[in-house]
Every structure is written in C-alpha cells, then in structure tokens.
Amino acid sequence: MVVNAKVIPRIGLGMAALGRPGYINLDRSTQIGEDKVRDVAYMQEKANQVLDKAMEIGVTHFDCARSYGLSEKFVGDYLRSKKVSPDDVTVTTKWGYTYVADWNVTLPPGEPHEVKDHSAETFIRQVEETIEAVGEYVDLYQIHSATFESGVLTNSTVHEALENCKAKRGWAIGLSVSSPKQGDVLREAMKIKMSDGTPLFDSVQCTYNLLEQRPQDALMEAHNAGMDIIVKEGLANGRILKNQLLLKNCDESIWGFVVAPDALALACILAQPFCPRVLSGAVSGEQLESNYKAIEIATLLKNEKSYLLNELMEGCLMPSEEYWKERSALSWN
C-alpha cells in the first residue's frame, strides 16, 4: 500500500496502549505492569523498547492520536533521538479527541478519559500540537472516530481546513471509524469532495476482526475506489484470543509448525481481498514479533489453507451490535 508514494509495511504499530497509562485491552497489568508504576518515564521506556524492536524487524509504520496520551511525543522523541529520516518511516496520527485523564489509569464513575470535538477550532489547535510533537514525520492525518452524530461529515468548514492542510503540508487525509455504523459512515465520507472534485479522504482506519466483520463490503468499495485501508483492533482488545475455534486451529498438526493465536487472528485480516494494513497493539517486543508473523501465515491462508480462513471467518463472527456492546463495557485498566 502507498500513501504519498511511500511504500508502507503490512503490519504497523498502534500506540494506543503505549502512549498513556490506561487502556481497555484485557489483562493489561500482566502485560505492562501494575498501574502504580506507569508514570511518564516508565511508559516512554516501554514505548522505546517496542519501537526498538519495530525498527529491528522492519515495522516502520507508527499510528498515534492526540488522545493517546503522549503517543505523538514518544514517537517524535524516539525518531529524532535515533536520527531516523522521515523517508524511512511512516507516521499516521489523528485529531478530534483530547486526552483529559491527567495520566490516571482509572477515573471516578462517569468521568471520561478523552473528550470528542470535531470542530474546526479543535482541528486548528490539535494540528499545531501534532506539528510540535512529531510534525516532520507525519504522512497521514485522520479524523478520530468520525460519526454522523459528531457532525464532521457535513461540516464544510472542517472539510476546507482538511483540504488546506493537505495542500500546505503534503499530508494525506483520512478518517477512522467505530461503532456498528462504520460502513455507513465510510460510504458517506467517500462522497465528500475537494474543491477540484477529487475525494477528500485518502484513507480509512476501521475496526475489523474475526468477531466484527460488518464493514467488509464497505471496505471493499473503499479499496476499489483507491483508498488505503488500515485495520485497528485486529485482536478485539484481546477478546479474540479466548475464542476456542481460533485456539483449536492453531494446532501444530494443522500447520506443521507452531502458530500463535494472535498471529493467526491478524493473518485472517491480512488475507482479506480489500488488502488492508493491520495495526499491532503490542506493548512488548515479544508481542510485536509474534504479531508480525501474521504476514507469513496470511500467504498460506490465501492459498493452500483457504478452507481454514473460511472456517474461521464464518465460525468466529458475532453480531456487530453485540460486539460493540461488549467493547463499551470494557474497563480502563
């Protein structure tokens, strides 16, 4: 896949779980340490360790957001300290949410960790914050979780600001989507044009995994229209790793070698015909290496193991509304 003529690897590193102390992934304390130790220095060191492994194995796409705590600063500081050329990495990030948890893992009931605002004023403020944190590395700037309700799809002032950003900075422009309406939001976004009549959005970042497959047709339409497809939450915040059908099909007798469930789950996404790139949510180098093996397994799923791909896609699928209801019940930890 290409954004701004740069070839990007099929697996990228999402910084949602590394840029702040709390997140909704399952078993977070086991993976990253107890919440009382997760100060800024601790989390930046954890991020640096995973970024080191990423550069070592060839994962050179890093996805951030203004609301992922200090994710942009962590990535910017790391790349600058290593004197990495912007030509050698791809950084994608997002605007539209503000992180308000003040570096706390848990908050009093009803208090949010991030606040959504898709106004032009928020865009103007956050784009400057992004430029300061990681600006010279940015390739793609995305609306964070565009919805019908936020009004961003009909806000011509925001559309004009995004078009100006694309022209001034040379950044591709995208959107991320969430909720059971992901496909509908994507289709509506694809109708938005710039002043020259060409599409405003170059890319979409979408939740898609073995459990949540509703956006399949819309993603295929976007791919056919030339949009770059990025998949987030490929492991469903860890929920898919408890799926018995997935675990059964990791057996060495099927593959002739050991297959980890995370790699198989991500491989099923990589094997889709809309040619996605998939974000790893790894919080350790070991997790990232395991996720990266999905590329090799995806090739097998598209060829001699295609029967297994069909079995997993059909057998793991759950209703979209149920999927998002369960996700909304996940606790920050």
Steps between C-alpha positions, in 0.01 A plus 500: 500500500614855426425829674672802346703264277660330801482121519371400843533158668194281549540503880525827690526589868202671660593714799163504680621265775851648529436875501303515826482300823146367459317326219220247451706200385450187708765387751687830475669475841648163407633638173631840600530511880280617785337839453692657791831468311376651172629853527607694190862383512395136539258513208748682277761233573243229418420680175869534415555127552218411260613763250850351512360158414279650228795661324701180537241279327384751240180637653538863397140622518396663829142609568429763767222737605473821697294307758744213539667684785857583397514263201599770250771632731634151571525419130641841409758491780605147406541566129688824555731344761586221255540751216253304288424659165133576428550311175563179694183490711129570472315680778124522499311686768158637587321808626155545653535365854679668791664290771367619838587215740803687641711182485257301718414137424158508662264794550189560711183348347374700205819699442648454149861426410461695175258762371379507140467823300513503121477876460729706279632671813615167644662406170692828484624456859588134472678518166743748656551266797569214261751706304692579819503138618572307181427728207789430263417127504124519438367347177129462578268708720168339592172608655481292816184288505284690253128450560174642372432636847820709522397701194841477337368340183287806422728771637631680192727720712684192625512356148659821373753496785592139419541582132724795587706277729546249221614773260724684748667209675481223243330268747246245386163543671299214650241408757461228755161344570338309786160354599263272309456786247863494382407399145229763469732774626772392259264505202382849592859620540587368155249745351683806637699680233763772499469820301651331194244219510736228626432304820600667827589176676795285399475245779269334751592335830233251601433240768490162328584159642377142525219612731396825328469465121206726414715763318627239248301624199563869571873435535501319167327799340755736654788283379357491149471879510872527578485567873768365733352256753639485854352255751504572872406275792580188300508297823179659632685641803608145585153344490567287192793330675250314720303366202503119503470459122804722448699314764407161352625604158843599633587134550842406366350196326312736266794719407810292550641772724390693809244773427411755767133604521583871465689436176221286358230754591693784334582280200128451437471877462805534277355231272190706421448617140489868596877477565519663841795601707454389861605677816657298777408613850811341650639627829816287489755400240397136537137582421602703196718220364215254544253735328743551213491130416145558373645608166639154429186324622275724289673377185412142595140597579460650154630184336515145635327586830210695349252248642624591847456872435137438402441287808639762735321795338167321514547333837625797703260766368270667752220757452644849465272655760599235752867552421484874568287455811766272645776741400326791670489299823879448508665677792800728484778318679 
